[in-house]
């Protein structure tokens, strides 16, 4: 019963994590404009993996997709690839895990097959969670680097030239936190599926070694066959025949067979 509960809970947690990865990838707020120095502004900008948006103070929001692929930074494209791989592996893992559930009976599927399918889906969930966490972490590292570089340019340029330049700085968006949580849930669900796999494996039957002793009848039969095959039986008969020609006093007498 505990194995079934562990498997079902792993499936549910992994399903929630996979859905979270899809939502995080589709969200536009991966990076939001930092309003620390200018809390009151007429325009608020935020960017996602697929488009950048501008929201005005009136409430009107305009989003523009990225019409280029080669013009985007390499790390940005790597984040896209990691999130897409996480989604694909998560969806395939869910399809496999549905048929691997112990509470669902499909034909004459054995427990060994369900155990292998559970292990496969668990590994896919683990890899999907790692891809999502890695993608979000890489994007966060890009934001931190750009934030401090922009800050240095703003205040460094002002100190040298006597004028402070105003630039837009971007900080963490809500999609990053959704991606981190979703990747962690997917990873935990995959680990639970792998643990449940051990309980689904059928127990191996162990047989004790039994020593068989040859009976006397079989031994005599084998010995006779060995004697006749090697010629040992004929030698014994010849020796017995020659000894029978000797009398009790130790002298040998001719037999009727000697004159033939």
C-alpha positions, 0 to 999 in steps of 0.5 A: 500500500505504501508503494502505491501511495509513494507512486501516486504522490510522486506522479501528482507532484511531478505533474504539478511541477511539469505544469509549473515549468510550462507556465513559467516558460510562457510567462512574460515577467522573467525580468522586470524594470527596477523601480528603486530609484524611480518608483513613479513612472509612466512606463513599466517594462518587463521581458520574457523568453518570447516577447517584451512588454510595456505597460503604461500608467493608463493600464494599456499594455503592449507586447512585442515578440522577438522577431529574431533568433540569431540576434539574441544572446547565446545564453538567452537561447540556451535558457530557451532550449533548457526550458523546452527540453524540460517541458518535453521530458516532463510531458513524456514522463507523465504519459509513461507514468500514467500507464505505470501506475499500480492502481491502473490495470492494462491487460496482462501487464506484469509488475516488472514492466510497471516497475521499469516504466516507473523508473523511466518516468522518474529519471525523465522527471529528474532530468526535466527538473534539473533542466528547468532549475538550470535554465532559470538559474542561468537567466538569473545570473544574466540579470545579476551581471547586467544589473551591476554593470548598469549600476556601475555605468550609471554612477561611474559615468556620473562621477567622471563626467559630472552627469548621471545617466539614466538607464533601465535596470532589470531585476528578478521577475515572478516567472523565475520563482515559478520556474525554481519551484516548478523545477524543484517539484518535478525533481522531488516527484521524480525521486519519489517515482524512483523510490516506488520502483524498488517496491514494484519489482517482483521478489526473486525466487531463491532456490537452495542447492540440493545434492543428489546421491546416486543410488546403488542400482544406478551405480551398479548399472554404470559400473557394468557399462564402464567395465564392458566399455573398457574391457575390464569385465573380460579380464576379470572373467579370464582371471576367474577362469584360470583360477578355477583350474587350480585345485585346493593344493595349489597345483594346476590341472589341465581342463577340457578346454586345453585340448580343444 
